[in-house]
């Protein structure tokens, strides 16, 4: 009887300790849609990445280089978009000349 209680307690402890690890593993995945993944692949191909090249020796370097080129491209596009609206200008407080007091007779 005592061994059954120990076995049940051990099983319960194992389940309780494993539950946080299982929930963490599932929550750590991002929730990208298929359309978002396809768009990212299209964007990487636009800067020269070739996923069908099949060169496994250069895989990590190829994708990292393509991601860096894509980041540089997006930064350049962002800067050109900002320039299209003109400069932000310096903040100022130009309110004109102070009002002159007039005396009434």
MMTF fields as JSON, N, C-alpha, C and O atoms, coordinates in Angstrom:
{
  "mmtfVersion": "1.0.0",
  "mmtfProducer": "UNKNOWN",
  "numBonds": 419,
  "numAtoms": 420,
  "numGroups": 105,
  "numChains": 1,
  "numModels": 1,
  "chainsPerModel": [1],
  "groupsPerChain": [105],
  "chainIdList": ["A"],
  "bondAtomList": [4, 2, 8, 6, 12, 10, 16, 14, 20, 18, 24, 22, 28, 26, 32, 30, 36, 34, 40, 38, 44, 42, 48, 46, 52, 50, 56, 54, 60, 58, 64, 62, 68, 66, 72, 70, 76, 74, 80, 78, 84, 82, 88, 86, 92, 90, 96, 94, 100, 98, 104, 102, 108, 106, 112, 110, 116, 114, 120, 118, 124, 122, 128, 126, 132, 130, 136, 134, 140, 138, 144, 142, 148, 146, 152, 150, 156, 154, 160, 158, 164, 162, 168, 166, 172, 170, 176, 174, 180, 178, 184, 182, 188, 186, 192, 190, 196, 194, 200, 198, 204, 202, 208, 206, 212, 210, 216, 214, 220, 218, 224, 222, 228, 226, 232, 230, 236, 234, 240, 238, 244, 242, 248, 246, 252, 250, 256, 254, 260, 258, 264, 262, 268, 266, 272, 270, 276, 274, 280, 278, 284, 282, 288, 286, 292, 290, 296, 294, 300, 298, 304, 302, 308, 306, 312, 310, 316, 314, 320, 318, 324, 322, 328, 326, 332, 330, 336, 334, 340, 338, 344, 342, 348, 346, 352, 350, 356, 354, 360, 358, 364, 362, 368, 366, 372, 370, 376, 374, 380, 378, 384, 382, 388, 386, 392, 390, 396, 394, 400, 398, 404, 402, 408, 406, 412, 410, 416, 414],
  "bondOrderList": [1, 1, 1, 1, 1, 1, 1, 1, 1, 1, 1, 1, 1, 1, 1, 1, 1, 1, 1, 1, 1, 1, 1, 1, 1, 1, 1, 1, 1, 1, 1, 1, 1, 1, 1, 1, 1, 1, 1, 1, 1, 1, 1, 1, 1, 1, 1, 1, 1, 1, 1, 1, 1, 1, 1, 1, 1, 1, 1, 1, 1, 1, 1, 1, 1, 1, 1, 1, 1, 1, 1, 1, 1, 1, 1, 1, 1, 1, 1, 1, 1, 1, 1, 1, 1, 1, 1, 1, 1, 1, 1, 1, 1, 1, 1, 1, 1, 1, 1, 1, 1, 1, 1, 1],
  "groupList": [{"groupName": "UNK", "atomNameList": ["N", "CA", "C", "O"], "elementList": ["N", "C", "C", "O"], "formalChargeList": [0, 0, 0, 0], "bondAtomList": [1, 0, 2, 1, 3, 2], "bondOrderList": [1, 1, 2], "singleLetterCode": "X", "chemCompType": "L-PEPTIDE LINKING"}],
  "groupTypeList": [0, 0, 0, 0, 0, 0, 0, 0, 0, 0, 0, 0, 0, 0, 0, 0, 0, 0, 0, 0, 0, 0, 0, 0, 0, 0, 0, 0, 0, 0, 0, 0, 0, 0, 0, 0, 0, 0, 0, 0, 0, 0, 0, 0, 0, 0, 0, 0, 0, 0, 0, 0, 0, 0, 0, 0, 0, 0, 0, 0, 0, 0, 0, 0, 0, 0, 0, 0, 0, 0, 0, 0, 0, 0, 0, 0, 0, 0, 0, 0, 0, 0, 0, 0, 0, 0, 0, 0, 0, 0, 0, 0, 0, 0, 0, 0, 0, 0, 0, 0, 0, 0, 0, 0, 0],
  "groupIdList": [1, 2, 3, 4, 5, 6, 7, 8, 9, 10, 11, 12, 13, 14, 15, 16, 17, 18, 19, 20, 21, 22, 23, 24, 25, 26, 27, 28, 29, 30, 31, 32, 33, 34, 35, 36, 37, 38, 39, 40, 41, 42, 43, 44, 45, 46, 47, 48, 49, 50, 51, 52, 53, 54, 55, 56, 57, 58, 59, 60, 61, 62, 63, 64, 65, 66, 67, 68, 69, 70, 71, 72, 73, 74, 75, 76, 77, 78, 79, 80, 81, 82, 83, 84, 85, 86, 87, 88, 89, 90, 91, 92, 93, 94, 95, 96, 97, 98, 99, 100, 101, 102, 103, 104, 105],
  "secStructList": [7, 2, 2, 2, 2, 2, 2, 2, 2, 2, 2, 2, 2, 2, 2, 2, 2, 2, 2, 2, 2, 2, 2, 2, 2, 2, 2, 6, 1, 7, 7, 7, 7, 2, 2, 2, 2, 2, 2, 2, 2, 2, 2, 2, 2, 2, 6, 6, 7, 7, 4, 4, 4, 7, 7, 4, 4, 4, 2, 2, 2, 2, 2, 2, 2, 2, 2, 2, 2, 2, 2, 2, 2, 2, 2, 2, 2, 2, 2, 2, 2, 2, 2, 2, 6, 7, 7, 7, 7, 7, 7, 7, 7, 7, 7, 7, 1, 7, 7, 7, 7, 7, 7, 7, 7],
  "xCoordList": [0.811, 0.0, 0.858, 0.558, 1.934, 2.809, 3.509, 3.715, 3.88, 4.553, 3.612, 4.062, 2.332, 1.368, 1.251, 1.201, 1.207, 1.113, 2.373, 2.29, 3.543, 4.801, 4.823, 5.267, 4.352, 4.315, 3.378, 3.718, 2.215, 1.258, 1.829, 1.69, 2.471, 3.07, 4.203, 4.35, 4.996, 6.082, 5.529, 6.04, 4.484, 3.868, 3.272, 3.408, 2.617, 2.03, 3.107, 2.942, 4.201, 5.295, 5.907, 6.248, 6.047, 6.6, 5.701, 6.188, 4.396, 3.447, 3.497, 3.493, 3.544, 3.578, 4.866, 4.85, 5.968, 7.232, 7.333, 7.989, 6.693, 6.769, 5.778, 5.996, 4.709, 3.676, 4.214, 3.907, 5.004, 5.508, 6.411, 6.378, 7.198, 8.08, 7.272, 7.615, 6.211, 5.377, 4.637, 4.522, 4.139, 3.42, 4.381, 4.004, 5.613, 6.593, 6.971, 7.126, 7.119, 7.512, 6.459, 6.801, 5.204, 4.159, 3.967, 3.592, 4.207, 3.993, 5.17, 5.036, 6.32, 7.478, 7.438, 8.197, 6.58, 6.483, 5.727, 4.734, 6.208, 5.498, 4.274, 4.201, 3.346, 2.113, 2.064, 1.216, 2.967, 2.969, 1.962, 1.805, 1.297, 0.387, 1.177, 2.325, 0.567, 1.211, 1.52, 2.567, 0.62, 0.841, 2.052, 2.808, 2.238, 3.389, 4.695, 5.686, 4.702, 5.911, 6.232, 7.392, 5.205, 5.425, 5.943, 6.815, 5.416, 5.864, 7.317, 8.088, 7.697, 9.085, 10.02, 11.105, 9.605, 10.415, 10.53, 11.607, 9.434, 9.462, 10.401, 11.157, 10.35, 11.227, 12.696, 13.552, 12.989, 14.373, 14.849, 16.003, 13.964, 14.339, 14.589, 15.382, 13.906, 14.084, 15.467, 15.897, 16.178, 17.531, 18.592, 19.744, 18.203, 19.19, 19.241, 20.079, 18.388, 18.407, 17.755, 16.681, 18.405, 17.892, 17.689, 18.643, 16.456, 16.236, 16.377, 16.599, 16.257, 16.35, 17.775, 18.011, 18.723, 20.105, 20.613, 21.448, 20.127, 20.467, 21.885, 22.371, 22.556, 23.92, 23.872, 23.867, 23.839, 23.731, 24.952, 24.867, 26.09, 27.304, 27.235, 27.815, 26.535, 26.47, 25.132, 24.873, 24.271, 22.914, 22.864, 22.258, 23.451, 23.279, 23.846, 23.252, 24.985, 25.585, 24.755, 24.636, 24.173, 23.36, 22.119, 21.805, 21.425, 20.186, 20.474, 19.726, 21.533, 21.886, 22.28, 21.887, 23.055, 23.453, 22.229, 22.139, 21.289, 20.075, 19.231, 18.652, 19.158, 18.405, 19.048, 18.342, 20.366, 21.052, 20.803, 20.574, 20.846, 20.557, 19.117, 18.844, 18.197, 16.791, 16.6, 15.84, 17.276, 17.183, 17.739, 17.171, 18.845, 19.42, 18.478, 18.335, 17.839, 16.894, 15.697, 15.256, 15.176, 14.028, 14.4, 13.595, 15.617, 16.073, 16.184, 15.78, 16.735, 16.848, 15.468, 15.259, 14.522, 13.164, 12.515, 11.796, 12.774, 12.208, 12.78, 12.047, 14.089, 14.716, 14.207, 13.977, 14.03, 13.533, 12.079, 11.653, 11.319, 9.931, 9.878, 9.02, 10.778, 10.828, 11.234, 10.699, 12.165, 12.637, 11.54, 11.548, 10.617, 9.546, 8.612, 7.955, 8.541, 7.658, 8.349, 7.718, 9.606, 10.333, 10.927, 10.681, 11.698, 12.372, 11.39, 10.364, 11.732, 10.893, 11.019, 10.088, 12.133, 12.344, 12.676, 12.428, 13.233, 13.593, 12.378, 11.646, 12.165, 11.032, 11.283, 12.421, 10.269, 10.43, 9.208, 8.17, 9.35, 8.265, 8.131, 8.164, 7.985, 7.853, 6.409, 5.496, 6.218, 4.862, 4.677, 3.589, 5.683, 5.553, 5.996, 6.55, 5.743, 6.16, 5.181, 4.009, 5.655, 4.741, 3.733, 4.014, 2.585, 1.528, 1.896, 2.435, 1.592, 1.884, 0.657, -0.475, 0.909, -0.201, -0.601, 0.254, -1.869, -2.367, -3.118, -3.868, -2.897, -3.584, -4.823, -4.787, -5.92, -7.171, -7.318, -7.11, -7.671, -7.816, -9.052, -9.272],
  "yCoordList": [-1.183, 0.0, 1.252, 2.223, 1.223, 2.377, 2.633, 3.791, 1.587, 1.762, 2.353, 3.072, 2.066, 2.648, 4.153, 4.933, 4.56, 5.983, 6.717, 7.834, 6.096, 6.706, 6.823, 7.838, 5.804, 5.829, 6.926, 7.646, 7.064, 8.111, 9.492, 10.407, 9.641, 10.936, 11.284, 12.442, 10.298, 10.529, 10.917, 11.827, 10.22, 10.534, 11.939, 12.679, 12.31, 13.643, 14.72, 15.755, 14.484, 15.448, 15.606, 16.715, 14.498, 14.541, 15.355, 16.16, 15.149, 15.902, 17.385, 18.229, 17.706, 19.105, 19.799, 20.979, 19.076, 19.68, 19.789, 20.696, 18.877, 18.889, 19.863, 20.308, 20.205, 21.083, 22.455, 22.908, 23.149, 24.454, 24.363, 25.249, 23.327, 23.18, 22.976, 23.531, 22.193, 21.962, 23.226, 23.516, 23.975, 25.197, 26.247, 27.011, 26.301, 27.249, 26.905, 27.8, 25.631, 25.214, 25.616, 25.99, 25.55, 25.905, 27.406, 27.9, 28.141, 29.577, 30.314, 31.484, 29.656, 30.347, 30.47, 31.251, 29.722, 29.806, 31.072, 31.435, 31.729, 32.909, 32.468, 31.335, 33.353, 33.018, 33.749, 34.616, 33.399, 33.985, 33.248, 32.031, 33.989, 33.363, 32.888, 33.284, 32.055, 31.563, 32.728, 32.746, 33.692, 34.853, 35.666, 36.173, 35.791, 36.542, 35.824, 36.464, 34.512, 33.744, 33.839, 34.001, 33.739, 33.854, 35.24, 35.367, 36.282, 37.647, 37.83, 38.467, 37.277, 37.403, 36.668, 37.16, 35.505, 34.768, 35.559, 35.626, 36.155, 36.989, 38.175, 38.517, 38.809, 39.952, 39.525, 40.246, 38.347, 37.853, 37.542, 37.798, 36.993, 36.713, 38.0, 38.014, 39.097, 40.364, 40.961, 41.817, 40.518, 41.02, 39.97, 40.103, 38.926, 37.982, 36.621, 35.804, 36.335, 35.021, 33.991, 34.231, 32.849, 31.773, 30.52, 29.778, 30.274, 29.126, 27.793, 26.775, 27.758, 26.497, 26.175, 25.181, 27.025, 26.778, 25.457, 24.802, 25.062, 23.767, 23.633, 22.513, 24.725, 24.66, 24.683, 25.754, 23.519, 23.408, 23.905, 24.226, 23.977, 24.439, 25.919, 26.343, 26.702, 28.146, 28.611, 29.814, 27.68, 28.061, 29.155, 30.196, 28.984, 30.052, 31.382, 32.433, 31.341, 32.584, 33.237, 34.461, 32.433, 32.986, 33.692, 34.806, 33.049, 33.643, 34.867, 35.843, 34.827, 35.978, 37.159, 38.294, 36.891, 37.974, 38.565, 39.78, 37.709, 38.202, 39.02, 40.036, 38.59, 39.354, 40.709, 41.699, 40.77, 42.054, 42.972, 44.169, 42.412, 43.225, 43.726, 44.865, 42.868, 43.267, 44.37, 45.309, 44.271, 45.317, 46.635, 47.696, 46.571, 47.785, 48.383, 49.603, 47.534, 48.002, 48.68, 49.74, 48.072, 48.656, 49.976, 50.906, 50.064, 51.305, 52.406, 53.543, 52.07, 53.058, 53.51, 54.693, 52.569, 52.936, 53.837, 54.778, 53.541, 54.349, 55.764, 56.736, 55.884, 57.2, 57.997, 59.201, 57.34, 58.064, 58.471, 59.51, 57.668, 58.035, 59.237, 60.107, 59.288, 60.439, 61.694, 62.772, 61.565, 62.717, 63.243, 64.423, 62.404, 62.826, 63.823, 64.603, 63.815, 64.727, 66.014, 66.883, 66.16, 67.362, 67.231, 66.261, 68.211, 68.14, 68.447, 69.096, 67.972, 68.236, 69.682, 70.217, 70.323, 71.71, 71.813, 70.892, 72.929, 73.152, 73.707, 74.533, 73.268, 73.817, 75.277, 75.663, 76.071, 77.484, 78.059, 77.407, 79.263, 79.952, 81.353, 82.328, 81.481, 82.785, 83.259, 82.747, 84.215, 84.7, 86.14, 86.689, 86.762, 88.14, 89.127, 88.758, 90.387, 91.468, 91.563, 91.214, 92.029, 92.19, 93.301, 94.252, 93.15, 94.146, 95.445, 95.45, 96.54, 97.862, 98.332, 98.219, 98.852, 99.354, 100.722, 101.575, 100.93, 102.246, 102.885, 102.23, 104.198, 104.93, 105.568, 106.167, 105.455, 106.057, 107.422, 107.549, 108.412, 109.735, 109.906, 110.974],
  "zCoordList": [0.0, 0.0, 0.0, -0.695, 0.788, 0.874, -0.456, -0.819, -1.193, -2.481, -3.53, -4.422, -3.44, -4.383, -4.135, -5.086, -2.883, -2.548, -2.997, -3.508, -2.809, -3.248, -4.764, -5.298, -5.457, -6.923, -7.418, -8.356, -6.808, -7.202, -6.915, -7.726, -5.762, -5.422, -6.388, -6.777, -6.773, -7.726, -9.092, -9.745, -9.512, -10.808, -10.792, -11.766, -9.704, -9.601, -9.615, -10.261, -8.912, -8.902, -10.28, -10.692, -10.992, -12.35, -13.272, -14.065, -13.169, -14.007, -13.665, -14.561, -12.388, -11.986, -12.42, -12.771, -12.398, -12.83, -14.346, -14.857, -15.068, -16.528, -17.151, -18.278, -16.465, -17.02, -17.416, -18.519, -16.581, -17.01, -18.239, -19.094, -18.336, -19.493, -20.765, -21.809, -20.696, -21.876, -22.283, -23.474, -21.322, -21.671, -22.221, -23.109, -21.716, -22.229, -23.656, -24.487, -23.952, -25.297, -26.312, -27.434, -25.952, -26.902, -27.0, -28.063, -25.943, -25.994, -26.628, -26.984, -26.776, -27.315, -28.833, -29.407, -29.482, -30.942, -31.327, -30.697, -32.361, -32.825, -33.62, -34.095, -33.752, -34.446, -35.782, -35.994, -36.668, -37.999, -38.869, -38.768, -39.708, -40.656, -41.863, -42.062, -42.65, -43.867, -44.8, -45.448, -44.87, -45.743, -45.287, -46.116, -43.969, -43.465, -43.776, -44.127, -43.651, -43.96, -45.445, -45.824, -46.285, -47.737, -48.103, -48.964, -47.457, -47.742, -47.333, -48.05, -46.186, -45.752, -46.715, -47.024, -47.182, -48.15, -49.45, -50.042, -49.893, -51.096, -50.916, -51.825, -49.732, -49.446, -49.447, -49.959, -48.871, -48.861, -50.278, -50.619, -51.095, -52.484, -53.26, -54.201, -52.865, -53.574, -53.355, -54.128, -52.302, -52.048, -52.37, -51.96, -53.105, -53.606, -52.944, -53.324, -51.972, -51.326, -52.239, -52.791, -52.392, -53.237, -52.385, -52.146, -51.922, -51.05, -51.772, -51.117, -53.089, -53.821, -54.263, -54.949, -53.864, -54.274, -53.707, -54.329, -52.55, -51.987, -51.477, -51.319, -51.217, -50.718, -49.202, -48.595, -48.591, -47.152, -46.415, -45.229, -47.089, -46.429, -46.072, -45.072, -46.876, -46.658, -46.111, -46.065, -45.693, -45.292, -44.229, -44.484, -43.084, -42.088, -42.564, -42.325, -43.233, -43.715, -44.798, -44.832, -45.694, -46.775, -46.248, -46.669, -45.337, -44.842, -43.976, -44.021, -43.2, -42.357, -43.236, -42.97, -44.283, -45.192, -45.887, -46.062, -46.283, -46.936, -45.96, -46.345, -44.709, -43.72, -43.465, -43.27, -43.465, -43.286, -44.479, -44.307, -45.687, -46.883, -46.857, -47.236, -46.409, -46.331, -45.299, -45.534, -44.167, -43.149, -43.676, -43.418, -44.411, -44.989, -46.032, -46.112, -46.825, -47.835, -47.169, -47.612, -46.115, -45.423, -44.755, -44.73, -44.213, -43.602, -44.656, -44.413, -45.832, -46.907, -47.374, -47.644, -47.471, -47.869, -46.818, -47.154, -45.553, -44.471, -44.506, -44.321, -44.743, -44.799, -45.998, -45.885, -47.142, -48.31, -48.114, -48.619, -47.389, -47.108, -46.168, -46.321, -45.209, -44.308, -45.07, -44.813, -45.996, -46.758, -47.685, -48.034, -48.08, -48.981, -48.312, -49.001, -47.009, -46.298, -45.895, -45.292, -46.206, -45.836, -44.449, -43.731, -44.098, -42.802, -41.678, -41.878, -40.518, -39.359, -38.912, -38.31, -39.188, -38.792, -37.325, -36.546, -36.963, -35.568, -34.832, -35.376, -33.625, -32.874, -32.545, -32.279, -32.558, -32.27, -31.577, -31.467, -31.124, -30.435, -31.022, -30.272, -32.311, -32.952, -32.777, -33.425, -31.921, -31.697, -32.128, -31.956, -32.673, -33.122, -32.074, -31.038, -32.359, -31.445, -30.274, -30.414, -29.132, -28.004, -28.297, -29.026, -27.722, -27.935, -27.239, -26.133, -27.911, -27.331, -26.567, -27.036, -25.401, -24.581, -25.097, -25.336, -25.267, -25.694, -24.55, -23.826, -24.401, -23.327, -23.877, -24.952, -23.165, -23.618, -22.933, -21.726, -23.702, -23.073, -22.254, -21.684]
}
